[in-house]
Amino acid sequence: MNHVRMYRTEACPYCESAKHLLARKGVTGIEKINVDALPEERVKMMEITGRRTVPQIFIGDHHVGGYDDLVKLERAGKLDALLGLGVAPDHV
């Protein structure tokens, strides 16, 4: 399974929803980076993604985006492959 990293805040319902969706897929070891406690990580997140909102999710080296983007991948049947649970997707 590919490594999952999530930039998040403590009081973020979308972060929790993303965590639960990933848990349903069998992801147990999410690297959670709390940008409230680590403001320098928020700056890094914004530089990498061009976005200010959380969650910002990475699977392996691929920037998924936020919770809505994660759900879109799941609905399109591409999330399993990105997580390393199936055949690699053609266009993620």
Kinemage of the C-alpha trace (Angstrom):
@kinemage 1
@onewidth
@group {chain A} dominant
@subgroup {mainchain}
@vectorlist {calphas} color= white
{ca met a 1} P 0.000 0.000 0.000
{ca asn a 2} L 1.276 3.454 -0.884
{ca his a 3} L 2.134 5.979 1.823
{ca val a 4} L -0.622 8.496 2.644
{ca arg a 5} L 0.156 11.971 3.994
{ca met a 6} L -2.564 14.409 5.050
{ca tyr a 7} L -2.173 18.040 5.999
{ca arg a 8} L -4.990 18.754 8.438
{ca thr a 9} L -6.281 20.769 11.380
{ca glu a 10} L -7.805 19.489 14.606
{ca ala a 11} L -11.325 20.848 14.057
{ca cys a 12} L -11.802 19.836 10.426
{ca pro a 13} L -14.818 17.669 9.559
{ca tyr a 14} L -13.516 17.093 6.024
{ca cys a 15} L -10.225 15.825 7.448
{ca glu a 16} L -12.151 13.335 9.601
{ca ser a 17} L -14.271 12.268 6.635
{ca ala a 18} L -11.144 11.703 4.543
{ca lys a 19} L -9.579 9.684 7.364
{ca his a 20} L -12.704 7.495 7.612
{ca leu a 21} L -12.904 6.930 3.850
{ca leu a 22} L -9.250 5.907 3.789
{ca ala a 23} L -9.763 3.633 6.802
{ca arg a 24} L -12.578 1.857 4.934
{ca lys a 25} L -10.037 1.205 2.168
{ca gly a 26} L -7.680 -0.382 4.704
{ca val a 27} L -5.328 2.563 5.190
{ca thr a 28} L -4.139 2.535 8.786
{ca gly a 29} L -0.925 4.538 8.890
{ca ile a 30} L -1.814 8.009 7.648
{ca glu a 31} L 0.933 10.547 8.248
{ca lys a 32} L -1.089 13.427 9.721
{ca ile a 33} L 0.494 16.866 9.702
{ca asn a 34} L -1.366 19.315 11.931
{ca val a 35} L -0.903 22.726 10.331
{ca asp a 36} L -2.432 24.476 13.374
{ca ala a 37} L 0.363 23.235 15.610
{ca leu a 38} L 3.047 23.555 12.925
{ca pro a 39} L 2.533 26.836 11.009
{ca glu a 40} L 5.699 26.240 8.987
{ca glu a 41} L 4.041 23.086 7.627
{ca arg a 42} L 1.044 25.157 6.480
{ca val a 43} L 3.425 27.375 4.523
{ca lys a 44} L 5.077 24.275 3.036
{ca met a 45} L 1.645 22.820 2.170
{ca met a 46} L 0.625 26.038 0.398
{ca glu a 47} L 3.901 26.156 -1.539
{ca ile a 48} L 3.539 22.523 -2.676
{ca thr a 49} L -0.188 22.543 -3.488
{ca gly a 50} L -1.063 26.162 -4.192
{ca arg a 51} L -4.012 25.675 -1.824
{ca arg a 52} L -4.806 27.027 1.644
{ca thr a 53} L -7.576 24.640 2.674
{ca val a 54} L -7.348 21.334 4.497
{ca pro a 55} L -7.222 18.484 4.126
{ca gln a 56} L -4.562 18.266 1.470
{ca ile a 57} L -3.927 14.608 0.763
{ca phe a 58} L -0.960 12.919 -0.869
{ca ile a 59} L -0.833 9.266 -1.839
{ca gly a 60} L 2.737 8.364 -2.601
{ca asp a 61} L 4.060 11.343 -4.560
{ca his a 62} L 0.639 12.122 -6.053
{ca his a 63} L -1.211 15.185 -4.736
{ca val a 64} L -4.842 14.069 -4.561
{ca gly a 65} L -6.198 17.384 -3.303
{ca gly a 66} L -8.912 17.704 -0.676
{ca tyr a 67} L -11.729 15.508 0.539
{ca asp a 68} L -13.941 16.195 -2.495
{ca asp a 69} L -11.078 15.174 -4.784
{ca leu a 70} L -10.598 11.975 -2.776
{ca val a 71} L -14.301 11.135 -3.126
{ca lys a 72} L -14.153 11.809 -6.882
{ca leu a 73} L -11.291 9.316 -7.202
{ca glu a 74} L -13.271 6.739 -5.235
{ca arg a 75} L -16.408 7.224 -7.348
{ca ala a 76} L -14.365 6.981 -10.541
{ca gly a 77} L -12.897 3.676 -9.350
{ca lys a 78} L -9.341 5.042 -9.288
{ca leu a 79} L -8.617 5.275 -5.565
{ca asp a 80} L -7.780 1.591 -5.050
{ca ala a 81} L -5.134 1.679 -7.770
{ca leu a 82} L -3.631 4.889 -6.425
{ca leu a 83} L -3.432 3.326 -2.972
{ca gly a 84} L -1.692 0.313 -4.500
{ca leu a 85} L -4.674 -1.995 -3.983
{ca gly a 86} L -5.156 -2.797 -7.668
{ca val a 87} L -3.956 -2.110 -11.187
{ca ala a 88} L -2.429 1.328 -11.800
{ca pro a 89} L -4.945 3.834 -13.187
{ca asp a 90} L -4.519 5.198 -16.703
{ca his a 91} L -5.284 8.818 -15.838
{ca val a 92} L -5.409 9.879 -12.225
